[in-house]
Amino acid sequence: MFRNGLEPWHLLIVAIVVIVLFGSKKLPDTARSLGKSLRILKSETRAMKADEVEERPDTAVS
């Protein structure tokens, strides 16, 4: 049923719809804010992993 569900021309249609909906002037601002949000998310996940690593040696018995 979904054997070739995502072909290159599907991506082209999606890109055209996004440009029509948001306009070409708002797309750079939207992409910039999305990038900032992803950087914040990435730094927060790194901080959470660092907190887990710091807590583990306290519980380990050598």
Backbone bond lengths (Angstrom), bond angles and torsions (degrees), N, CA, C in turn:
res aa  C-N    CA-C-N  psi(-1)  N-CA   C-N-CA  omega(-1)  CA-C   N-CA-C  phi
1 M - - - 1.446 - - 1.530 110.77 -
2 F 1.354 117.27 -48.50 1.458 121.25 -179.66 1.525 110.70 -110.27
3 R 1.296 116.83 40.55 1.451 121.12 -174.58 1.527 111.52 -60.56
4 N 1.296 118.33 -51.37 1.467 122.74 177.46 1.523 108.94 -116.14
5 G 1.310 115.82 58.93 1.456 120.84 -172.55 1.513 114.93 -68.36
6 L 1.321 118.49 -31.58 1.460 120.16 -175.52 1.526 108.82 -125.41
7 E 1.287 114.90 100.36 1.461 120.97 179.38 1.515 108.58 -108.29
8 P 1.334 117.90 164.85 1.474 120.33 -177.45 1.521 114.11 -56.73
9 W 1.307 118.05 -35.82 1.459 117.77 -178.98 1.519 111.66 -72.33
10 H 1.335 118.25 -21.98 1.463 120.03 173.05 1.531 110.22 -65.88
11 L 1.328 115.31 -42.85 1.466 119.40 178.63 1.522 111.25 -63.90
12 L 1.308 117.24 -36.32 1.455 121.14 177.28 1.522 111.09 -63.68
13 I 1.303 117.33 -43.14 1.468 121.23 178.44 1.521 110.70 -64.07
14 V 1.328 117.25 -42.26 1.467 120.63 178.48 1.525 110.01 -62.72
15 A 1.334 117.74 -42.64 1.463 121.09 179.07 1.526 111.10 -61.95
16 I 1.316 117.31 -42.06 1.463 120.69 179.34 1.525 110.84 -64.43
17 V 1.320 117.38 -41.83 1.465 120.88 179.28 1.524 110.48 -63.84
18 V 1.336 117.55 -41.57 1.466 120.75 179.21 1.526 110.36 -63.45
19 I 1.322 117.33 -43.34 1.462 120.35 179.63 1.528 110.84 -64.18
20 V 1.312 116.82 -39.83 1.468 119.71 179.69 1.526 110.57 -67.83
21 L 1.329 117.53 -41.35 1.463 120.45 -177.41 1.523 112.41 -69.76
22 F 1.320 116.95 -46.12 1.460 120.33 -173.00 1.518 113.31 -96.13
23 G 1.288 117.78 -20.29 1.461 120.14 -177.38 1.509 111.25 82.53
24 S 1.303 115.94 151.47 1.462 119.63 -176.00 1.528 112.63 -73.62
25 K 1.325 118.44 -19.07 1.460 120.52 -179.47 1.525 112.21 -79.06
26 K 1.307 117.80 -30.83 1.461 120.54 -177.46 1.521 113.01 -87.15
27 L 1.316 118.10 -18.19 1.466 120.75 -176.67 1.528 113.35 -61.55
28 P 1.348 121.20 -44.83 1.468 118.96 178.70 1.532 112.83 -61.74
29 D 1.326 117.01 -39.85 1.466 120.08 178.39 1.524 111.13 -65.34
30 T 1.318 115.82 -40.50 1.459 120.34 178.89 1.530 110.61 -65.11
31 A 1.307 116.89 -43.05 1.466 120.96 178.97 1.526 110.49 -65.04
32 R 1.315 117.53 -39.28 1.464 121.34 179.55 1.530 110.68 -64.79
33 S 1.315 117.40 -44.16 1.461 119.93 -179.95 1.519 111.20 -69.20
34 L 1.325 117.39 -34.17 1.458 120.39 175.37 1.525 110.87 -64.76
35 G 1.328 116.71 -40.89 1.462 120.79 177.22 1.515 112.34 -62.59
36 K 1.330 116.29 -41.94 1.467 120.21 177.82 1.525 110.65 -63.37
37 S 1.312 116.43 -41.84 1.462 120.26 179.65 1.527 111.19 -63.75
38 L 1.321 116.66 -40.76 1.462 119.63 178.70 1.524 111.43 -66.78
39 R 1.339 117.16 -37.86 1.470 119.44 176.79 1.519 111.32 -63.96
40 I 1.327 117.39 -40.72 1.465 121.42 177.82 1.516 110.09 -63.34
41 L 1.324 117.14 -45.13 1.459 121.36 178.92 1.520 111.06 -60.79
42 K 1.317 116.79 -43.02 1.457 121.59 -179.82 1.532 111.16 -63.43
43 S 1.330 116.84 -43.60 1.463 119.53 179.99 1.531 111.44 -67.45
44 E 1.315 116.86 -35.65 1.468 119.91 178.75 1.531 110.92 -68.26
45 T 1.328 117.91 -39.68 1.468 119.40 178.01 1.518 110.59 -67.31
46 R 1.336 117.68 -36.27 1.470 120.05 175.65 1.527 110.28 -62.94
47 A 1.328 116.19 -41.74 1.465 120.13 -179.86 1.532 110.71 -64.75
48 M 1.331 116.58 -39.38 1.467 119.59 178.51 1.520 110.86 -65.45
49 K 1.336 117.21 -40.70 1.467 120.43 178.09 1.519 110.84 -65.80
50 A 1.327 117.36 -38.18 1.464 121.29 178.58 1.526 110.31 -65.48
51 D 1.329 117.23 -37.94 1.463 120.66 177.37 1.522 110.98 -64.76
52 E 1.325 117.25 -38.78 1.461 120.67 178.30 1.517 111.06 -65.23
53 V 1.328 117.22 -40.54 1.460 121.53 -179.65 1.523 110.06 -66.52
54 E 1.324 118.44 -38.03 1.456 122.14 178.42 1.519 111.32 -66.74
55 E 1.322 119.05 -33.99 1.457 122.11 -177.69 1.527 112.28 -77.38
56 R 1.313 118.76 -29.95 1.458 122.46 -176.17 1.528 114.02 -63.79
57 P 1.346 120.78 -44.77 1.467 118.23 -178.65 1.538 113.24 -61.49
58 D 1.315 118.87 -26.72 1.457 121.03 179.34 1.518 111.38 -67.71
59 T 1.318 118.06 -33.88 1.456 121.29 -177.81 1.517 112.06 -88.00
60 A 1.322 118.42 -18.15 1.468 121.19 -178.48 1.526 109.70 -78.49
61 V 1.323 115.11 139.43 1.460 120.64 179.29 1.519 107.81 -111.77
62 S 1.331 116.66 124.66 1.467 120.55 -178.81 1.504 111.20 -100.43
